[in-house]
Amino acid sequence: MDFNAVRFATACLLLTLASPGHTQATDPPAVTQTKPAAGSTEEPKAREVLNQMIAAYTRPDSFSLTLNSLYGGPQSVTSIRFKKPNKVLLTTSHTGGDVRAVSDGKYIYTYRLNDKRHYTKAKVSSSNREVIFEAVLFTDAHAVTTGSVLCAETAFAFQNPSALTLGNPWFLGKVRVETLTVGSDTDKDGPGKMVLTLGKEDHLLRHIDLYGGSNIMTEYLGEMIEQSPLDTTPLPDSLFTFTPPAGAKIVGALSLHFDPKLVEGAIPPTLNAIDTAGKPVSLKDYKGKVVLLDYWATWCAPCLGEMPTVAAAYKKYHTKGLEIVGVSLDDATTRDNISAVVKNNNMTWRQVCDGKGWTSPLAKMYGVDAIPFTLLIGRDGKIEAVSVRGENLEPAIRRALAKK
């Protein structure tokens, strides 16, 4: 199996579960289903079904789609409008109100429908379906299927899977489905197989299971996801435009997964902890310095994907006054992995981990329930930027260092 392709698929699923990173998991409600029928077929029928799934999402030049989800709590609705090559309008329900992302093909803008004061702006870094996945990350869509569906073009288009089998049709609730297994349990260098449950008629995803040498992740969606048919009616370009309201301010991120009191200019709660070397760490120790608190975990694919950017910033600006404190949300079962991950990713700054995962006071003090999360604190001890990432990180650091 192509390890890079499988690794990308794994990252997609992890990211989707944790938009805009990885959130605390919630046990889904019980799902009533019949068991898959015994028996399976190998290629070429399995390959045909895989191609049908990919085509269902990638063939139309534009489409409209609505997802109803009961995953993890109250029903939410995600509305997606897409037009090739890079235009998207996505609106999703959220506990803090409806959030919208719109891409004009060059930039993705996100904002709350009930807040005309703030919005975000980021360059589109992908193409075609992947831009929708980026929009999902920005808006924190509850519908877990969304990211997996819209990564289909790249994540599941394996050229040389070690195995590809198709199970006999069965029923998931009232939907007739078939199970496509990509890969096998014998793959030891990464996720060994992916089990995709697809609608027999529409070839759309109903749930995904990922398995590897140590059962990387299993996520059941079942009847919790209801997807409308793909409406391929052509969409006008005017649908994918955004004009900021008068006086609106660009922010690094919408406060979806952290304490809303964490805003630019505020004084954050003082972090006091013990680092992995057994030495005390306090924000008071860094008076006159610019400090980046970087919340992450060894199991968080999006976090590790950010590390090259963070490491490059540290190497470039450490001698100019930048300090970084990594706050790992690994628990007792994974904290022993920190040393190896830190070494492999050139994370030469201090690390803190109390082994309590999401229940850690280090997370609760800032209301963090999704990672990666960053808090940039200026020389004066006040917040410079919240949840700043990617291409926005270095400019924020430069601005903070320029202040005396």
C-alpha positions in Angstrom: 0.0 0.0 0.0 1.2 3.5 -0.8 2.2 4.7 2.8 2.1 8.4 1.9 -1.4 8.1 0.5 -2.6 6.2 3.6 -0.9 8.6 5.9 -2.7 11.5 4.2 -6.0 9.7 4.5 -5.3 9.2 8.2 -4.5 12.8 8.7 -7.7 13.8 6.9 -9.8 11.7 9.3 -8.0 13.0 12.3 -8.3 16.6 11.2 -12.0 16.2 10.4 -12.7 14.9 13.9 -10.9 17.9 15.3 -11.6 20.9 13.2 -9.7 23.1 13.2 -7.4 20.5 14.7 -8.3 17.6 17.0 -11.1 17.9 19.5 -12.2 15.9 22.5 -14.0 12.7 21.3 -17.6 12.2 22.2 -19.2 8.7 22.2 -21.7 8.5 19.4 -25.2 7.3 20.1 -26.0 3.6 19.4 -26.7 2.7 15.8 -29.0 -0.1 14.7 -27.7 -2.0 11.8 -27.7 -5.5 10.2 -24.4 -7.4 9.9 -22.6 -7.4 6.5 -23.3 -10.5 4.5 -20.5 -13.1 4.3 -18.3 -13.3 1.3 -16.3 -10.8 -0.8 -15.0 -10.3 -4.2 -11.6 -9.1 -5.3 -10.7 -6.8 -8.2 -11.9 -5.7 -10.7 -15.3 -5.2 -9.2 -13.9 -3.7 -6.0 -11.8 -1.3 -8.1 -14.9 -0.3 -10.1 -16.7 0.6 -6.9 -13.8 2.6 -5.6 -13.7 4.6 -8.8 -17.5 5.1 -8.6 -17.1 6.6 -5.2 -14.4 9.0 -6.3 -16.3 10.0 -9.4 -19.5 10.7 -7.4 -17.6 13.5 -5.7 -15.2 14.7 -8.3 -17.0 14.5 -11.7 -19.4 17.5 -11.3 -18.1 21.0 -12.1 -20.2 22.3 -9.3 -22.6 20.8 -6.8 -24.7 21.5 -3.7 -24.8 19.2 -0.8 -26.4 19.2 2.7 -25.3 17.0 5.6 -27.5 16.5 8.7 -25.5 15.1 11.7 -26.4 13.9 15.1 -22.8 13.1 16.0 -21.8 13.9 19.5 -24.9 15.9 20.4 -27.7 18.1 19.0 -28.4 17.9 15.3 -26.3 20.2 13.2 -26.5 21.0 9.5 -23.7 21.6 7.1 -24.4 23.2 3.7 -21.8 23.0 1.0 -21.8 24.7 -2.4 -18.8 24.0 -4.6 -17.6 25.2 -8.0 -14.3 24.2 -9.7 -11.6 24.9 -9.4 -11.4 26.5 -5.9 -14.7 28.1 -5.0 -16.7 27.1 -2.0 -19.5 28.4 0.2 -19.9 26.3 3.4 -22.1 27.1 6.4 -22.3 24.9 9.5 -24.1 25.0 12.8 -22.0 25.5 15.8 -22.6 25.9 19.5 -21.5 29.6 19.2 -23.7 30.2 16.2 -23.6 29.5 12.5 -20.2 29.9 10.9 -19.6 30.4 7.2 -16.6 29.9 5.0 -16.4 31.3 1.5 -13.6 30.9 -1.0 -13.4 33.1 -4.1 -10.7 30.8 -5.5 -7.7 32.6 -4.0 -8.6 33.2 -0.4 -10.9 31.6 2.2 -12.8 34.0 4.4 -14.6 32.8 7.6 -17.0 34.6 9.8 -19.9 34.1 12.2 -23.3 35.0 10.7 -24.2 36.8 14.0 -20.9 38.7 14.3 -19.9 41.5 11.9 -16.9 42.5 13.9 -14.4 39.8 13.0 -13.4 37.5 10.1 -10.4 35.4 9.0 -8.6 35.4 5.7 -6.2 32.7 4.5 -4.8 31.8 1.1 -6.2 28.8 -0.6 -3.4 26.2 -0.4 -5.1 23.4 -2.2 -7.2 22.7 -5.3 -10.5 21.2 -6.1 -12.1 19.1 -3.3 -9.3 19.9 -0.9 -10.4 23.5 -0.6 -13.6 22.3 0.8 -11.7 20.3 3.4 -9.9 23.5 4.4 -13.2 25.2 4.7 -14.4 22.4 7.0 -11.4 23.0 9.2 -12.0 26.7 9.4 -15.7 26.4 10.2 -15.5 23.4 12.6 -18.2 21.4 10.8 -19.8 18.8 13.1 -20.5 16.4 10.3 -17.6 14.1 10.6 -18.3 12.6 7.2 -17.6 15.9 5.4 -13.9 16.0 5.5 -13.6 12.3 4.6 -16.0 12.7 1.7 -14.2 15.6 0.3 -10.8 14.2 0.7 -12.0 11.3 -1.5 -10.2 12.6 -4.6 -6.8 12.4 -3.1 -7.1 10.2 0.0 -8.6 7.2 -1.5 -7.3 7.3 -5.0 -4.6 4.7 -4.3 -2.7 3.4 -7.2 -1.4 0.2 -5.8 -3.3 -0.9 -2.7 -2.0 -4.2 -1.2 -5.5 -5.5 -1.3 -8.9 -4.4 -2.5 -12.0 -6.4 -1.6 -15.7 -5.8 -1.8 -18.2 -7.3 0.6 -21.7 -8.4 -0.3 -24.5 -5.8 0.0 -26.2 -5.3 3.4 -28.3 -2.8 5.2 -27.2 0.0 7.4 -30.5 1.2 8.9 -32.7 1.6 5.9 -29.8 2.2 3.5 -28.5 -0.6 1.2 -24.7 -0.4 1.4 -21.6 -2.3 0.4 -18.3 -2.5 2.3 -15.1 -1.8 0.4 -11.8 -2.8 2.2 -8.6 -1.1 1.0 -5.4 -2.7 2.2 -5.0 -5.5 4.7 -4.1 -6.3 8.3 -0.6 -7.4 7.1 0.5 -3.8 6.5 2.7 -3.1 9.4 4.3 0.3 8.5 1.1 2.3 8.8 -2.6 2.0 8.8 -3.1 -1.5 7.5 -6.5 -1.1 6.0 -9.5 1.2 5.5 -13.0 -0.1 5.5 -15.4 2.2 3.6 -19.1 1.7 3.8 -20.8 3.1 0.7 -24.3 3.6 -0.5 -25.1 0.8 -3.0 -26.9 3.2 -5.3 -25.2 6.6 -4.8 -21.7 5.4 -3.9 -21.5 8.0 -1.1 -19.7 7.3 2.2 -21.7 6.2 5.2 -18.9 5.4 7.6 -15.2 4.7 7.6 -13.1 2.4 9.7 -9.3 2.8 9.8 -7.2 -0.1 11.1 -3.4 -0.4 11.4 -1.0 -2.5 13.4 -2.4 -1.0 16.6 -5.9 0.0 15.5 -5.1 3.7 14.7 -8.7 4.9 14.9 -12.2 3.7 14.4 -15.1 6.1 13.7 -18.6 4.9 13.2 -21.2 7.3 11.7 -24.1 5.0 10.7 -27.5 6.6 10.6 -26.1 9.7 12.4 -25.3 11.2 9.0 -28.0 11.9 6.5 -26.7 13.3 3.2 -28.8 14.9 0.6 -28.4 13.9 -3.1 -25.8 15.8 -5.0 -27.4 18.7 -6.8 -25.2 19.5 -9.8 -27.1 22.6 -11.0 -24.5 25.2 -12.2 -23.7 27.8 -9.6 -23.0 31.5 -10.3 -19.6 33.0 -9.4 -21.5 35.8 -7.5 -22.2 33.1 -4.8 -18.6 32.9 -3.9 -17.7 36.5 -3.0 -17.1 38.1 0.3 -17.1 41.8 1.2 -16.0 42.5 4.8 -18.6 44.6 6.8 -17.5 48.2 7.5 -15.1 48.3 10.4 -14.7 44.5 10.5 -11.3 43.3 11.8 -9.2 40.4 10.6 -8.4 37.9 13.4 -6.2 34.9 13.4 -9.0 32.5 14.2 -12.6 32.5 15.3 -12.9 31.6 19.0 -14.5 28.2 18.5 -12.3 26.0 20.7 -10.8 28.3 23.3 -11.9 30.7 26.0 -13.4 33.7 24.2 -11.7 36.0 26.7 -8.4 35.3 25.0 -8.3 38.3 22.7 -5.6 40.6 21.5 -4.5 43.0 24.2 -5.8 40.9 27.1 -3.6 39.5 29.9 -3.8 35.7 29.9 -3.9 33.5 33.0 -0.4 32.8 34.1 0.8 29.3 33.2 2.7 27.5 36.0 3.9 24.0 35.3 6.8 21.6 35.4 8.6 20.8 32.1 9.7 17.4 30.9 13.1 18.0 32.4 11.6 18.5 35.9 12.1 22.2 36.0 9.4 24.8 36.8 7.9 26.9 34.0 6.0 30.1 34.4 5.1 32.9 32.0 6.6 35.3 34.6 10.0 33.8 33.7 9.8 35.3 30.2 9.2 38.9 31.0 10.5 41.0 28.1 10.4 38.1 25.7 7.8 37.1 23.1 6.4 33.7 24.1 4.5 31.2 21.9 2.5 28.6 23.8 2.0 25.7 21.5 -0.7 23.1 22.5 -0.2 19.8 20.7 0.0 16.0 21.2 2.0 13.2 19.7 -1.2 11.6 18.3 -2.4 14.8 16.7 -1.6 14.7 12.9 -2.5 18.4 12.3 -0.2 19.4 15.2 2.8 17.5 13.7 2.0 19.0 10.4 2.5 22.4 11.9 5.8 21.6 13.5 8.1 22.4 10.6 6.6 26.0 10.5 7.0 26.3 14.3 10.5 24.9 14.3 11.6 27.3 11.4 10.2 30.3 13.3 12.1 29.3 16.5 15.3 28.8 14.6 14.9 32.2 12.9 13.7 34.3 15.9 14.9 32.7 19.1 18.1 34.9 19.2 15.9 37.9 18.7 13.7 37.3 21.7 11.3 34.5 20.8 10.6 31.7 23.3 8.3 28.7 22.8 6.7 26.5 25.4 5.1 23.3 24.1 2.2 22.1 26.1 1.5 18.5 25.3 -2.0 17.1 25.9 -0.8 13.5 25.8 -2.1 11.3 28.6 -0.5 8.6 30.6 -0.8 6.1 27.7 1.1 8.3 25.1 3.3 10.7 27.1 6.3 8.3 26.7 6.2 9.1 23.0 7.1 12.7 23.5 10.9 12.4 23.6 11.0 10.6 20.2 8.5 12.9 18.5 10.3 16.0 19.9 13.7 14.7 18.5 12.3 13.7 15.1 10.6 17.1 14.6 13.5 19.3 15.8 11.4 20.7 18.6 14.3 22.1 20.6 12.2 24.3 22.9 10.8 23.4 26.4 7.9 21.0 26.7 5.3 20.6 29.4 3.1 17.6 29.9 1.3 16.5 33.1 -0.1 13.3 31.5 -3.7 14.2 32.1 -4.7 14.8 28.4 -7.9 16.8 27.9 -8.6 16.9 31.7 -5.3 18.8 32.3 -5.6 22.1 34.1 -3.1 23.3 31.5 -5.9 22.9 28.9 -8.8 24.1 31.0 -7.1 27.3 32.1 -7.4 28.6 28.5 -10.5 26.7 27.6 -8.6 24.6 25.0 -10.6 21.7 23.6 -9.0 21.4 20.2 -5.4 21.2 19.0 -3.2 22.5 17.5 -3.8 25.7 19.4 -1.3 28.6 19.9 -1.2 31.7 22.1 1.3 34.4 21.2 2.2 36.6 24.2 4.1 39.9 23.8 7.0 41.4 25.7 4.5 43.3 27.9 2.7 40.0 28.9 -0.4 40.8 26.8 -1.8 38.6 24.1 -0.6 39.4 20.6 -2.4 36.7 18.6 -4.7 33.7 19.3 -4.5 30.4 17.4 -2.2 31.8 14.8 -0.9 29.1 12.5 0.7 28.4 9.1 1.7 31.3 7.0 0.2 33.7 9.6 2.6 32.6 12.3 5.8 34.3 11.2 4.3 37.8 10.5 2.6 37.7 14.0 5.9 36.9 15.6 7.7 39.7 13.7 5.1 42.2 14.8 5.4 41.1 18.4 9.2 41.3 18.4 9.1 44.8 16.8 7.3 46.1 19.9 9.6 47.3 22.7 
